[in-house]
Amino acid sequence: MDVNLSKERITDLISQSGMSKAEFAKRLGFERNNLDAYLNSKKKDVNLVIKMADVLGMDLYEFLGVKEPEKDVFGWLFVRGMPVLVNCKEDVEKVLNSIK
């Protein structure tokens, strides 16, 4: 799944929301200058990405600019700190059976 989390996209989304970058930064718990540094970084923390979508009043798929999967089960589980992709009920069962 290709996502666009460029500084330009996020800045456009902030602008479209009618919120200033200073207000957006404040709602995220950032100083305004630190927000620019974060937006310029290549790697984005998944929890912060989720919070950014929430602050903008968007669901995560809309924020990421991707179509929502048409599956009943889709996502990532973190097992012992490692992400595991799950695409179906059987994947979830395998993960659960691997946990003792």
C-alpha positions as CSV (number, residue, x, y, z in Angstrom):
1,M,0.0,0.0,0.0
2,D,1.6,3.3,-1.1
3,V,0.9,6.3,1.1
4,N,1.8,9.9,0.8
5,L,2.9,11.4,4.1
6,S,4.9,14.2,2.6
7,K,5.2,17.5,4.3
8,E,3.3,19.1,1.4
9,R,0.3,16.7,1.8
10,I,0.1,17.1,5.5
11,T,0.4,20.9,5.2
12,D,-2.4,20.9,2.6
13,L,-4.6,18.8,4.9
14,I,-4.0,21.2,7.7
15,S,-4.8,24.2,5.5
16,Q,-8.0,22.5,4.2
17,S,-9.1,21.9,7.8
18,G,-9.0,25.7,8.4
19,M,-6.6,25.2,11.2
20,S,-3.2,27.0,11.4
21,K,0.0,25.0,11.7
22,A,0.5,26.5,15.1
23,E,-2.9,25.3,16.3
24,F,-2.3,21.8,14.8
25,A,1.1,21.6,16.5
26,K,-0.5,22.6,19.8
27,R,-3.2,19.9,19.5
28,L,-0.5,17.3,18.9
29,G,1.6,18.5,21.8
30,F,4.4,20.0,19.7
31,E,5.9,23.4,19.5
32,R,5.4,25.0,16.1
33,N,9.1,24.8,15.1
34,N,9.2,21.1,16.2
35,L,6.2,20.4,13.9
36,D,8.1,21.5,10.8
37,A,11.1,19.3,11.8
38,Y,8.8,16.3,12.3
39,L,7.0,16.9,9.0
40,N,10.4,17.1,7.2
41,S,11.5,13.7,8.6
42,K,11.2,10.7,6.4
43,K,10.0,8.3,9.1
44,K,6.7,9.0,10.9
45,D,5.6,7.4,14.2
46,V,2.4,5.4,13.6
47,N,0.8,6.6,16.8
48,L,1.5,10.2,15.9
49,V,0.1,9.6,12.4
50,I,-3.1,8.3,14.0
51,K,-3.3,11.3,16.2
52,M,-2.7,13.7,13.3
53,A,-5.7,12.1,11.5
54,D,-7.8,12.4,14.6
55,V,-6.8,16.1,15.2
56,L,-7.8,16.8,11.6
57,G,-11.1,14.9,12.0
58,M,-10.3,12.4,9.4
59,D,-10.3,8.6,9.4
60,L,-6.8,7.1,9.0
61,Y,-7.5,5.8,5.4
62,E,-8.6,9.3,4.3
63,F,-5.5,10.9,6.0
64,L,-3.2,8.4,4.3
65,G,-4.9,8.9,0.9
66,V,-5.7,5.2,0.4
67,K,-8.8,3.2,-0.1
68,E,-10.2,1.3,2.9
69,P,-9.6,-2.4,2.5
70,E,-12.7,-4.4,1.6
71,K,-11.9,-7.1,4.1
72,D,-13.5,-7.9,7.4
73,V,-10.0,-8.3,9.0
74,F,-7.1,-6.2,8.0
75,G,-4.3,-4.6,9.9
76,W,-1.3,-5.1,12.1
77,L,-0.9,-6.7,15.4
78,F,2.2,-6.2,17.5
79,V,3.4,-9.4,19.1
80,R,6.4,-9.1,21.4
81,G,7.0,-5.7,19.9
82,M,7.1,-6.9,16.3
83,P,4.4,-6.0,13.7
84,V,2.4,-8.9,12.2
85,L,0.2,-8.3,9.2
86,V,-3.3,-9.9,9.5
87,N,-5.5,-10.3,6.4
88,C,-8.1,-12.8,7.7
89,K,-9.5,-14.5,10.7
90,E,-7.1,-17.4,10.2
91,D,-4.1,-15.0,10.5
92,V,-5.5,-13.7,13.8
93,E,-5.9,-17.3,15.0
94,K,-2.3,-18.1,14.1
95,V,-1.1,-15.1,16.0
96,L,-3.2,-16.0,19.1
97,N,-2.0,-19.7,18.9
98,S,1.7,-18.5,18.8
99,I,1.2,-16.7,22.1
100,K,1.7,-18.9,25.1
